[in-house]
C-alpha cells in the first residue's frame, strides 16, 4: 500500500468525493429538487462517507480510524437504500441509478479492504504504508 500522508490520498475518499458530486448533480433535477427531505438525506449520507473517512484519518489512531471507516461504510449502505427510493420515485434514470449504485459498491469495497488492512497492520499512527 502506498504511503498515505493526508486523507486526500485515500482512494476510497477520492471515490466518495466523486459520488458526492454525482449525488449533488442528481438533486439539482427539477422533480428531485422538490423532495426536500430526500434531497437532505441523500446529500447527508453521501457527504458522511467522505467526511467520516477524513475525520477518522485526522484522529491519528488506527482503532479510531477503523471505527470511522465503519461509519463511512454504513453511510454507503444508507445511500444505496436512498438511491432505490430515488429511482422508485422516478427522480433518477435507470442509467443514473446503476452508475450511483456501482460507485457506492466500489467505495464500500475499498473501505472494507482498508479496514482489513488496518486491522492486520502494526502501524498505529497516521502514516499508513
C-alpha positions in Angstrom: 0.0 0.0 0.0 1.3 3.5 -0.9 2.2 5.9 1.8 -0.8 8.0 2.9 0.2 11.4 4.2 -3.2 13.1 4.1 -6.8 11.9 3.8 -7.0 13.3 0.3 -4.5 10.5 -0.7 -7.0 7.8 0.3 -8.6 6.1 -2.8 -11.9 5.5 -1.0 -12.1 9.2 0.0 -11.4 10.3 -3.6 -14.1 8.0 -4.9 -16.6 9.1 -2.2 -16.0 12.7 -3.3 -16.9 11.7 -6.9 -20.0 10.0 -5.6 -20.9 13.1 -3.6 -20.6 15.3 -6.7 -22.8 12.9 -8.6 -25.5 13.0 -5.9 -25.4 16.8 -5.9 -26.0 16.7 -9.7 -29.0 14.3 -9.3 -30.6 16.5 -6.7 -30.5 19.6 -8.9 -33.0 17.9 -11.3 -36.4 19.6 -11.2 -38.5 16.8 -9.8 -35.9 15.6 -7.3 -35.1 19.0 -6.0 -38.6 19.5 -4.8 -38.4 16.4 -2.4 -36.5 18.4 0.2 -36.4 15.6 2.8 -34.9 13.0 0.4 -32.5 15.6 -1.0 -31.3 16.3 2.5 -31.0 12.6 3.3 -29.0 11.7 0.1 -26.7 14.7 0.4 -26.2 13.9 4.1 -25.4 10.3 3.7 -23.1 10.9 0.6 -21.2 13.6 2.5 -21.0 11.4 5.5 -19.0 8.8 3.6 -16.2 11.2 2.7 -16.4 13.2 5.9 -16.0 10.1 8.2 -13.0 8.8 6.2 -11.4 12.3 6.6 -12.3 12.6 10.3 -11.1 9.1 11.1 -7.8 9.7 9.4 -7.3 13.0 11.3 -7.8 11.3 14.6 -4.3 9.9 14.2 -5.1 6.5 15.7 -5.6 3.1 14.0 -8.6 2.0 16.1 -10.4 5.3 15.8 -9.8 5.3 12.1 -11.3 1.8 11.7 -14.3 3.0 13.7 -14.9 6.0 11.4 -14.3 3.8 8.3 -17.1 1.5 9.7 -19.4 4.5 10.0 -18.5 5.6 6.4 -19.3 2.1 5.1 -22.6 2.3 6.9 -23.4 5.6 5.2 -22.6 4.0 1.9 -25.3 1.4 2.6 -27.7 4.1 3.7 -27.1 6.0 0.5 -27.7 2.9 -1.6 -31.1 2.4 0.1 -31.9 6.1 -0.6 -30.9 5.6 -4.2 -33.5 2.9 -4.5 -36.1 5.3 -3.2 -34.9 8.0 -5.6 -35.2 5.6 -8.5 -38.6 4.2 -7.4 -39.9 7.8 -7.3 -38.6 8.4 -10.8 -36.2 11.1 -9.7 -33.2 9.4 -11.4 -33.0 7.3 -14.6 -32.0 3.6 -14.7 -28.6 4.6 -16.0 -28.1 7.2 -13.2 -29.2 4.6 -10.7 -26.8 2.0 -12.0 -23.9 4.5 -12.0 -24.5 5.6 -8.5 -25.0 2.1 -7.1 -21.8 0.9 -8.8 -19.9 3.8 -7.2 -21.4 3.1 -3.8 -20.5 -0.5 -4.0 -16.9 0.3 -5.1 -16.5 2.8 -2.3 -17.8 0.2 0.2 -15.4 -2.4 -1.1 -12.4 -0.1 -0.9 -13.4 0.9 2.7 -13.7 -2.8 3.7 -10.3 -3.6 2.2 -8.8 -0.7 4.0 -10.3 -1.8 7.3 -8.9 -5.3 6.8 -5.5 -3.9 6.1 -5.6 -1.6 9.2 -6.8 -4.5 11.4 -3.8 -6.6 10.3 -1.1 -3.9 10.4 1.1 -2.9 13.3 1.0 0.7 12.3 -0.7 2.8 14.9 -0.4 6.4 13.6 -1.3 8.5 10.6 1.3 7.2 8.2 -0.3 4.1 6.7 2.1 2.3 4.3 
